[in-house]
Amino acid sequence: MMNTQETNFSDEQMLGLYRDMLRIRLVEEQIGKDAKAGNIPGPVHLYIGQEAVAVGFCSQLTDSDWIASTHRGHGHYLARGGDSKLLMAEIYGRETGMCKGHGGSMHVADFSKGIIGANGIVGAGISITTGAAWAAQLDGNGAVGVAFFGDGAANQGVLCEALNVAMLWKLPVIFVCENNGFSEFSPSSTVTAGSIVDRAKPYGAAHEAVDGNDLIEVWQCAARAIKRARGGDGPTLVEARTYRQRGHVEAEASFLGSSYRSDEEVELWKARDPIPAFAKRILDAGQATRAELELIEQDIVTEVAEAAEFAEVSPYPDPASQDTNYMFA
Ligand SMILES: Cc1ncc(C[n+]2csc(CCOP(=O)(O)OP(=O)(O)O)c2C)c(N)n1
């Protein structure tokens, strides 16, 4: 766990955060290649470009805290310290995956890491996390719940219901909307009225909008929200403004007739990529050398190759095991 200071990160902390983001990126680039090569069963939704949000929050949580994720959940799993071998095996549908290959890319849950579920049902994690936060409050164990969801999910009624009860009962929950600009193939502006962060206002809940591509800004906002939740001061709604660099789903080029965004827009956001920006910050502050950053990258490249190999050689689950209650096995 990081210290609770809001500034003055040590060299070690900065490099740890850099490693966490780069690890998500490189694992997902491998998954993207494998998906395009047709080696992965089912759809794959990549988190590339949004890494600062998962890392900014999850680096401050303990295994007793709860998170719920979405169909775009690999980043949250890895940011919580998830094992890349178990993740890749799960995505490949192999029995060595953390859900024994039954969940696949959209369901990378791991209770031991406090992940109540990634979820293909848009918005579902909002209510599940609110329930977990209520349980934590009743248990008095100081745990918090963090629900990650997209801007599309913010248009579901469940957000209003969850904000209402969370504020009423001062639940230790944080609602993190990752506004990546799109709900499937619809630009956010065509399906979302008003401002997402303002949706906390009628309930009197704390709310903050942050640059979701700036890791330090996200981390500081997360520190405030976690402190509020652990201190019994109730929920926070965070809108982290970021960008989905890849398609909604990796296979979309094969079935979409026309593009729903311009190449210029994508390039503009790639220039604001959170990972090179963070590397620059580290280098400019003299907190590491380029060679040290390259060593970290090399280390992760090796980890990814080993994870992919592990997934490829792992067996498929026996279909007869489909009704195993793997979450509690
Ligand atoms: C309840 C529900 N409605 C619709 C869908 C179909 N669907 C899958 S992903 C998606 C878009 C979600 O957009 P957003 O919440 O912004 O998340 P993002 O994909 O941008 O991460 C939709 C509508 C679904 N899976 N579940």
PDBQT file of the ligand as one rigid body, heavy atoms in Angstrom, charges set to zero:
ROOT
HETATM    1  C1  LIG A 401     -27.569  -3.850 -19.266  1.00  0.00    +0.000 C 
HETATM    2  C2  LIG A 401     -26.804  -3.858 -20.550  1.00  0.00    +0.000 A 
HETATM    3  N1  LIG A 401     -27.234  -3.094 -21.576  1.00  0.00    +0.000 NA
HETATM    4  C3  LIG A 401     -26.554  -3.073 -22.753  1.00  0.00    +0.000 A 
HETATM    5  C4  LIG A 401     -25.441  -3.864 -22.915  1.00  0.00    +0.000 A 
HETATM    6  C5  LIG A 401     -24.664  -3.833 -24.230  1.00  0.00    +0.000 C 
HETATM    7  N2  LIG A 401     -23.409  -3.098 -24.036  1.00  0.00    +0.000 N 
HETATM    8  C6  LIG A 401     -22.249  -3.721 -23.816  1.00  0.00    +0.000 A 
HETATM    9  S1  LIG A 401     -20.988  -2.674 -23.579  1.00  0.00    +0.000 SA
HETATM   10  C7  LIG A 401     -21.977  -1.339 -23.780  1.00  0.00    +0.000 A 
HETATM   11  C8  LIG A 401     -21.430   0.057 -23.712  1.00  0.00    +0.000 C 
HETATM   12  C9  LIG A 401     -20.960   0.403 -22.351  1.00  0.00    +0.000 C 
HETATM   13  O1  LIG A 401     -20.391   1.688 -22.400  1.00  0.00    +0.000 OA
HETATM   14  P1  LIG A 401     -19.692   2.273 -21.141  1.00  0.00    +0.000 P 
HETATM   15  O2  LIG A 401     -20.500   1.997 -19.931  1.00  0.00    +0.000 OA
HETATM   16  O3  LIG A 401     -19.365   3.688 -21.439  1.00  0.00    +0.000 OA
HETATM   17  O4  LIG A 401     -18.357   1.405 -20.996  1.00  0.00    +0.000 OA
HETATM   18  P2  LIG A 401     -17.121   1.310 -21.989  1.00  0.00    +0.000 P 
HETATM   19  O5  LIG A 401     -17.440   0.206 -22.962  1.00  0.00    +0.000 OA
HETATM   20  O6  LIG A 401     -16.953   2.617 -22.670  1.00  0.00    +0.000 OA
HETATM   21  O7  LIG A 401     -15.984   0.949 -21.117  1.00  0.00    +0.000 OA
HETATM   22  C10 LIG A 401     -23.306  -1.723 -24.029  1.00  0.00    +0.000 A 
HETATM   23  C11 LIG A 401     -24.427  -0.799 -24.231  1.00  0.00    +0.000 C 
HETATM   24  C12 LIG A 401     -25.045  -4.671 -21.834  1.00  0.00    +0.000 A 
HETATM   25  N3  LIG A 401     -23.973  -5.452 -21.913  1.00  0.00    +0.000 N 
HETATM   26  N4  LIG A 401     -25.726  -4.636 -20.658  1.00  0.00    +0.000 NA
ENDROOT
TORSDOF 0
